[in-house]
Amino acid sequence: MSLKKHKNLKKYLEFVELVKKSRKYSLRKVKSYEIVIHWLNAKLSHNQFLIFSGILVGCSAGLAGVVLKSLVHYIHFIITSKVHFSEQIIFYGLFPFLGIVLTTLIVIYFFKGQDRKGIPAILFEIARNSSFVSSVKMYSQVIQSAVTVGLGGSVGLESPIAVTGSAIGSNFAQTYQLNYKDRTLLLASGAAAGIAAAFNAPIAGIMFAFEILLTGVVFTDFIPLVVAAVCGSLLSRVILKEEVLFNFRARHDFNYHNVPYYLILGILCGLYARYFIVISQRVEHFFHSIKVSRIQKALIGGIILSLLCLLLPPLFGEGYESIKSFTNGDIHHIIEHSFFDFIGYQEWVVVSFLGLVCLLKAFATSVTLYSGGNGGNFAPSLFAGGTLGCLFAFICSWMGIQNVPTINLIIVGMAGVMSGVLYAPLTATFLIAESSSGYDLFIPLMIVCVISFLIGKWFSPISPDLKKLADEGKIFTREHDKNLLLLINVEELIEQHALTLDIKATFQDLMEVVKHGKRNIIAVLNEGELAGVIFLDDLRPVLFNPDFRETDILTFMKIPVQVISNHENMVSVINKFDETSTWVLPVVDDRNQFLGFISKSAALNKYRQLLKEYSDL
């Protein structure tokens, strides 16, 4: 029997013992399917079990996505299709307000105020929590986002679906005691399956995992990820039958003569994406800075969002139905349900309407998110991009330009803004290509997405949503070495039993420390504070010279070339080692109290250990 089979069998036997104990002592009730899966874990090879796990995680995450999308679309259908215009005024003024307030109450009273949400939350769990995601997130995001978006919050469901899928993958791995490598892979698989189910786009789900979630993580086994994304998309297609899916069709063939349109649109998308990000940051700062309770913030945000939805109904919810109306040429139908209908349907009215929708979508989304709602930027960026493309096409036609590819500009604009907002050009390209059957638009999609992405990178090399966490070392970046170093805790490397000597000690005291010590460096302390260090190399010439026995130890003490703070990260520590060409440095706290020494060899050994563990990914 191979060593791996032996370990798997041992794990299975341990689980059987747990089952017996649970029945005898009424511990956690073990489900029958868990016994079956543990048995399969013992029988199948490692790769076979991972593929099997990818299928289960993909189906579970896909089903969660289907449930959430169906629930929200059903609520939207009731609100927007079963009422007259006069009643819609009441709904648009009431339901977005209720969505934010109810979500905040749910977070406070049902989830104890724990509302970490969005893609940054997943990246944090991967980098700083060994890919352990709380089991609560398998359902908390579904509940919160369903309330927010279902009642009109101007955000999307895709980020909550991704968080839910990642929690499902992580908890599956935890249940069956898989290691960090497999846990991270299944976490990403669950998120990819959720995105694939949301858009019926398995390749986009895979690209999302590679481009956003697994940034800075190296691994070679991606088959479970592919399998999970396919399962999530297939489950969505079977259950929903394309009735509530994001599904647009390209109506114009690609013509290289239209490339100038796409070049201009790429620039517009990049600039708008930057505008979207800046507005988001300012709204976030506003809600974080006001000194009121969470409920009061929700009330303020709810009132603002309701007023915006009353003024511009396309800001209500995800906005996909409005995009479909744009592609069908039904802009007049949208305007007649807003206050702009009282002005009349004229060209300048359409331009003003679309321009305001574009500008205020960023504001509505940010208010929803930071006042207490739950959702993500996927749908808002897609909606804003489609509206921007429609506005650009309408202005071109207004100027008398013939044969403007309006629908193509709408579709490509969606990908362009998403690329600039999320810093994910590949995800945006494949998502729109798959969900709109626009594979013939790959060239314009790539042109617009790359231009938008490069403009965003020009303003900020790292996505502003992630920059703070990246600067603090709480998420991975594309610098693999730096990622591993940031995983090392400085305090774990401190030698607790360092050689110390009081500053008033005699030469004989120094000799006693040298006699019983194993290090070639001694810390000299003044009431616990670090005063200096003594190197054994400086003592060797005088150790056996009787003339130096009355010498003051201050003669041999030196000021450290560098001192490490216990709050520093390992990137800074390694830089100090390199700058000083030393192998041992003292560590102090904020009051200069000596804590111990850190050796460069200990840091390198820890780095090698992490490299061995993480490079398997």
N, C-alpha and C positions, 0 to 999 in steps of 0.2 A: 504493500500500500504506500502511495506517495505521501510526502510530508504534508502537502496541501490537503489531500483527502483525509488524512489523519486529523488535521486541525478542524476541518469542517465537521467530521463525525464527532469529534470531541465537543464542539459547540452545540451540535444537535442533542447529544446526550445530556449536556448541562441544561439545555432548554427543557428536555423531558423531565429532569429532576425538578425544575421550576414548576412545571405543570402539576406534578404530583404534590409539591408543597402547597401550591395555590389551592388545590382541591382540599387538602388536609387542614390548612390553616386559614383558609378564606382570604388569601392574598389576591393580587390582581387577577381578574378572570381572563384566562387565556383563550382567545378565539380559536375556533377549529382551523380557520384558514391560516393562522399564524403557524400552527403545527405543520400544516402542509408546506408552507413556504420554507420553514426551517428544514424540513426534510429534503426539499428541492435544493436548498443551499448546501446540504451535505452531499447530495448525489451529483449535482451538476458541477462542471468546471467553473472556475472564477468568471471567465468571459461569458459563458452561457448563462450564469445566474445574473450577471449584470444586464445582459440583453433582456432576459425575462423581467428583471426589475424595471428596465426602461419601458417595457410594454405596460406594466401595471401603473407606474407613475404617470406615463403619458395618458393613459385612459382616465385615470383619476383626475389629473389636472385639466384635461380636455372636458370632462364632465362638469367640473366646477366652473369652467369658462362658459359652457353652454347654459348652465343653470343661471348664472349671473346675467349673461346677455339676454336670455329669454325673459327673465324677470323684469329687467329694466325696459326692454323694448315693449313689453306688455303694458307696463305702467305708462310709458310714453304714448302708446296707442290710445289708451283710455283718455289721457289728458288732452291730447292734441286732435284726436279724430272724432270724439263723441260729444264735442261741445260746440256751440256757436261762438262767433267772434266776441259777442258781448260777454259771454261766460269765460272766454279765454283770457280776457283782461283780468278777471278775478283769479284765475288759475296761475297766470304768469306772475301776478303780484303776490300770491300766497305760497305756492308750492316751493319755489327756490328758497324762500326764507325758511320754510319748515324743514327742508332737506338739510340745510347747514345746522340749524338748531337741534334737530333730532339726532343727527350724527354726533354732535358734540355731547349731548346727553348720554347717548349710548356708550361713547368712549369713556366718559367720566364714571358712570354708574355700573356698567357691565364689564368694562375692560380696565378698570382701575386707572384710567388716565394714560394708559400705554397706547400711544398713537404713532409710533415710528412707522413711516409709510414710504412708499415709492422705491425706485430702483436703488437710491443710496442705501436704503436699509438692507437690501440683499447684499450689496457689495461690502457693507460693514460686517455682516455675518460671515462672509467668506474669508475676509482678511483678519478679523480680530476675534471671531468667535468659533473658529475651526469649522465653519459651515453648519453650526448647530442653530436651527431656527425654531423658535417657540411653537409648540403645537397649536397654540391659540390662533396663530396667523393662518392656519388652514381654513378657518371660517370667519375670523374677525374682519378681514379685508372684504370678504364677500358681503357681509351684513352692512358694513359701513358704506361701502361704495354703492351698493344697491339703493340705500336710502338717499345718499347724496345725489347720484346721477339720475335715479328714477324719479326724483322729485324736482329735477331741473338744474342741478349743479352743472356749471359750465366746464366740466372736466371729462376725462375718458375712463373707461373701465380696464384698459389694457395693463396698466401698471399694477392695479390691485390683483388682476388675474395672474400676472407674472409673480407677484409676491406670494399669492396663494399656491401656485404651482411649485415654487421653490420650497415653501414650507412642507408641502406634501412629499416632495423628493427627499428633503432633509430628514423628516420624521420617519419615512420608510427606511432610510439608511440607519437611523438611530435604533429603530425597533429590531433590526436584524444585525446590529453591531458591526456595521461596515466601517472601514477606516476612513481617514480624511479624504483620501484620493477618491474613493467611490462615493463618499457622501457629497463632495463638491460636484462630482459628475451628475449624480441624480438630482441634486438641487438645480443645477443648470438645465437638466432634462425636463424637470417639472415646469420651470419658467418658459422654456422653449415650447413645450406642449401647450401651455396656456396661451401664448401669443399665436401659435399656429391655429388653435381653435377659434380665437377671437377674429382672425382675418381669413381663415381657410387658406393659410399660406405657410406650409411647413418649412420651406427654405428660408423664409423671413424669420421664422422662429429659431432656426439653427444659427442664422447670421446674428440675430439678437444675442444669443448665448455667447458666441465667439467674440463679437465686437464690443459688447458692453459688460456682460457678467464676468467673463473669463479673462478680462484684461490683466496682463501680467502673470497669468497662471499658465504653466506649460504642461500639456498632457498629450498623449498620443491615441488613447482609446476613446473614440467619439461615436462608435456605433450605437450605444444606448441612447445617446443624444438624438441621433437621427431617427431611431425607432420611436422614441417618445414623441417627437414632433409630428411624425407621420400619423401615429395613433391619435394624438390630440386633434389634428386636422380632419382625419377620417371620421372620428366620432362626431365632430361638429357638422360635417357634411351630411352624415347619415340622419342625425336627429333634426337638424334645423332645415335641411332641404333648401338652403339658400334664401329662405324667406326673410330672415332677419340679419343676413350677413352683409358685410361691407363689400359690395360687388359692383364695380363699374366696368363698362366696356369701352375700349378705345374705338372711336368712330371715324378717325382719319388715319390713313396710312402715313408712315413716316416719310417725309420729303426733305432731302438735304437742303433745299432752298429755304426751309424754315429754320435753319440753325440759328440765324441772328435773333429770332424770337426767344429761343431757349437760352442763348448767351445773356440776353438782357434779363430774362426771367430769373436766371441763376443769381445774378447780382441782386435783383430785387428780393429774392428769397433769403439770401445771406444777410442783407441789411435788415429785413423784417425779423428774421430769427434773432438777430442781436437786439432789436427793439423789444421783442417778446421777452428775452432773458432779462434785460435791464428793468422792464416794468415788473417782472416777477420778483426781482431782488428788492426793488423799492417797496412793493406792497408787503413783502415778507418782513422787511425792516420796520415798516409802519405798524404791523400787527404785533410784532415782538416788542416794540418800544412803548406802546400805549399801556398804561398801568391800570388795566381793568381785568376782571375775571374772564375765564374762558367762555362762560355763558354770555357775558356782555360782548365779547369779541364776536361770538357767533351771531348775536342779534344785530350788531353793526354790519357784519359781512352779509347776513341774510337780507337786510334792508337794501344795501347797495346792489346786490345781485338781482333782487326782484325788480328794482327800478330799471336796471339795464335790460332785463328780459322784457319788461313792459315796452320799453322804447324800441328794442330790436329783438323780436322773437327768435331769430336764428341763434342767438346766444344761449337759448334754453337747451340744456342737455348737451349731448355729444355733438350734434349738428350735422350728422351724416345725411339726414333726410334733406336738409337744405342743399348740401352738395349734389345730391341726386337731382334736385330740382334745377340746380344750375346746369348740370349736364343735359337735362331734358329741355332746357330753354324756358323754364317756368319761373323766371325771376319775378315776373309780374304777379304770380300767385303768392310769392313770399312777401312782396312789398304790400300787397293789399291787406295783409294781416297785421300790418304795423301802422304807426301813426303817419308814416310817409304816404299812406294811401290818400290822406286828406289833401296832400299837395298835388297829387296827380302823377301819372306815369309819363315822365319825360326823361330824356337822356341824362341830363345833369342830376336828376333825382336818383337815377340808378347808380351813377358814379358816386354820389354822396352817400347813398345807402350802403353800397359795398365797401366804400372807404371807411365808414364808421364801424361797420361790422368787423373789418380787419383790425382796426386800431383798438376797439374796445374788447375784442375777444381775449387778447392778452391780459387785459385788466380784469375781465370777468373770471377767467381761469384762476388767476393769482388770488383774487378775493375768495373764491370758493375754497381753494386749498389752504390758505393761511389763516382764514377765520375759523376753521374747524371742520371743513368738509374733507372727504376722502376721494382720491382719484389720481389721475396722472396726466402727463403732457402729450401722450401719444395722439389721442383724438383731437385735442385743441390745435396741435401743430398741423395735423392733417386738414382739419377744417379751415384753419387760417390760410394754409397754403392753397387750398382749392379756391377759396374766396379771392385770394390775391391773384391767382391765375385768371379767374373770371374777370376781375377788375381790369387787369392788364389787357386781356383780349377785347373787352368792351371798349376801352379807351382807344385801342388800335383801330377798331371798327368805326368808332366815333370820328376818328381823324381821317376816315375815308380809305383806309388800307383794305384791299380786297383779299379774300380767301385766307382770313386769319384762322389758324387751327384752334378754335376756341376750346373744344373739349379736351384736346391734347394738352393745352396749356393749363387747364384746370387739374387734370390728372397729374401732370408732371410737377405743377406747383405744389401739390400736396406732399410729394416726396422731397421737394427742395426745402421747404420750411422744416419738415421733420428732421432732415439731415442736419440743418443748421442748429436746431434747438437741442437735439439729442446727441449731436456729434456722432452720428451713425449713418454714413452714406450708403454702406452696403445693405444694412437693414432696410433703410428707406427705399432703395432701388428695388430690391426683391419683393418687399411688401406690396408696393404699388403694382409692380409687374404681375405678381401672382393674383392679387385681389381684384385687379381690373382686367385680367386677361390681356394685359398690354405688353406682351413680350416683344412686339414689334417696336415698342418705344424704348428699348434698352439704351440706345444711343442718346436720345434727349434726356432720359432719366439720369444717366451717368453724368452728362454735361452739367445739368442743373444741380444735382446732388453734390458733385465735387466742388463746383464753384461756391455753393452755399457753405459747404463744410470748410473750405479754405478761408473764406471770409470770417467765419466763426473762429477758426484757429488763429487768424491774424489778430483778432481782438483778445483772445484768451487761449493759450495752448491747451488747457484742460477745461472740460465742461464746467461752467460756473456753478452748476448744481453740485458738483463733486469737488470743486477746488479746495474748499475749506477742509473737508475730510482728507483729501490727498495731502495737503500741507501738514496736517496733524499726524499723518502716517496711519490713518484709520482705515484706508482702503488701498487696494493695490493699484499701481500704475503700470505703464509699459516697461518701467525700469525694474527688471526682475531681481537684480542684486539688491537694490534699495528696498524692494518689498520684503525680502527675506530678513534684511537687517532690522527693519522696523518691527518685525515679529519678535525680536529679542528684547526682553525686559532688562534694563540696566541693573536693577536691584537684584536680579537673579544671579548675576555674575560677580557680585561683590564678595570678596574673601572676608568672611566674618572674623577669622582669627588672625588678623594682621598683627605684625610686630609694632608695638608702640612704646614710646618713651616720653616721660614728662620733660618739659623744657629745663627744669631745675635739676635733673638727674646728674649724677657724677659719671666720670669715665668708667668706673668700676660697674656701675649699673648698666652702662652701654655694653660692656664686655659680657655681662650675664645674659643680656638679650641676644647678643650675637651667638653666644655659646648654645642657647636652647632654641634658636630660631632656624627656620629652613629657607627663608626668603633673603634676598640680597638687598632689600630696601626696608627701612624703618621709618615710621611716622613719628615726628616730634610734635607733642601736643601741649597746648597751653590752656588748661582748664577745659579740655575736650575739643578745643578748636585746633585746627591744623596750623602749625607754625612753620613747618618745613619737613624735609626728609633727609635721611642719611643713607648713603649707598655703601654697601660693604666693600666695593672696589676702592673707595676712598680711604677705608680703614686698613686695608691690607698692609701698606708700607709701615704702619706704626703699631700693628698688633703686638709685636714682640719687642718693641722698643720701650724700655722702662722709663725713658725720659718723658714720654707722653702720658704717663699715668695720671698726672695732675692737670691734664689739658681739659679745658671747658668743651663740652660736647657741641656748643655753638660754633666751634671752629670747623667742625665737620658738616654742620647742617647747611642745606641748600634750599632755596625757594623752588618749589616744583615748577617745571617749565609750563605745565598745564594742569588744571584741576577739572575733574568731571563733576557735574551736578547730578544728583540722583533723579532729577526730572528730565534729563536729556534723553534724546533717542539715540539709537545705536549708529545712525548715519553720522551724527555729530561726533560721537565718541571715536569712531574709526577715523574720521578726518583729523581729530586731534592726535591720534597715534601716528598717522602718516606725516603730519606737519612737524611733529617733534622727534620722529624716528626713535621713539622709546617703546618699551615693551610692557611697562607697568606705570599706571597713573593713579593718584589718590582720588577718592570720591568723598564729597561733602554734601551736606544738606543746605537749606536756605540760610541757616545761621552759621555756616562755616564749621559745623560740628563734623568731626572726622567719622566716616562710616566704614572705611576699608579701602582696599585696593582692587582695581580691575586689571587683569593682565590681557595683553593682546592675544596670547595663545588661547585663553579661555574663550574669548569672543570668537576666534577663528574656529575653535572646536564646535561651539554652538552653531555657528554658521554652516559648517560642514554637515552637522546633524540635520539641520533644517533643509539644506540643499538635497540631501539624500531622500528626505521624506517628501518634499514638494516637487522635486524634479521628476518623480514617477508620474506626476500628472501630465 
